[in-house]
Amino acid sequence: MSDLPPEKAKAYWAKTSGLMWTMLAIWFFFSFVVHFFAPSLNAIKIIGFPFGFYMAAQGSLIAFVVAIFWYAKRQNAIDEEFGVAED
């Protein structure tokens, strides 16, 4: 990235930083918000398990894995857009 002109480096960092904050918001939601509401969701049963338990124990993990792949794909697109992608 050191080869980028300053204005292009600033635009690159703005996009990368925006993606980082988006990922932080997703992480916060699935780490804290879902777990906060889990007890109230336990009235709903899915395959015999309380829905709140499922969302806290399994749903969050699935969301994290999906978020990791989405983040990698999106960051790669940003890198390619600015010509700093790895081979």
Contacts in CASP RR format, 6 or more apart in sequence:
PFRMAT RR
TARGET T0000
AUTHOR 0000-0000-0000
METHOD contacts of the structure
MODEL  1
MSDLPPEKAKAYWAKTSGLMWTMLAIWFFFSFVVHFFAPSLNAIKIIGFP
FGFYMAAQGSLIAFVVAIFWYAKRQNAIDEEFGVAED
1 9 0 8 1.000
1 12 0 8 1.000
1 82 0 8 1.000
1 84 0 8 1.000
3 84 0 8 1.000
4 12 0 8 1.000
4 82 0 8 1.000
4 84 0 8 1.000
8 82 0 8 1.000
11 82 0 8 1.000
12 78 0 8 1.000
12 82 0 8 1.000
12 84 0 8 1.000
15 78 0 8 1.000
15 81 0 8 1.000
16 75 0 8 1.000
16 78 0 8 1.000
19 71 0 8 1.000
19 74 0 8 1.000
19 75 0 8 1.000
19 78 0 8 1.000
23 67 0 8 1.000
23 71 0 8 1.000
26 63 0 8 1.000
26 67 0 8 1.000
27 64 0 8 1.000
27 67 0 8 1.000
30 59 0 8 1.000
30 60 0 8 1.000
30 63 0 8 1.000
30 64 0 8 1.000
30 67 0 8 1.000
31 60 0 8 1.000
34 55 0 8 1.000
34 56 0 8 1.000
34 59 0 8 1.000
34 60 0 8 1.000
35 56 0 8 1.000
35 60 0 8 1.000
37 52 0 8 1.000
38 52 0 8 1.000
38 53 0 8 1.000
38 55 0 8 1.000
38 56 0 8 1.000
39 52 0 8 1.000
41 50 0 8 1.000
41 51 0 8 1.000
41 52 0 8 1.000
41 55 0 8 1.000
42 50 0 8 1.000
42 51 0 8 1.000
42 52 0 8 1.000
42 53 0 8 1.000
43 50 0 8 1.000
43 51 0 8 1.000
44 50 0 8 1.000
44 51 0 8 1.000
44 52 0 8 1.000
45 51 0 8 1.000
46 54 0 8 1.000
76 85 0 8 1.000
79 85 0 8 1.000
79 86 0 8 1.000
END
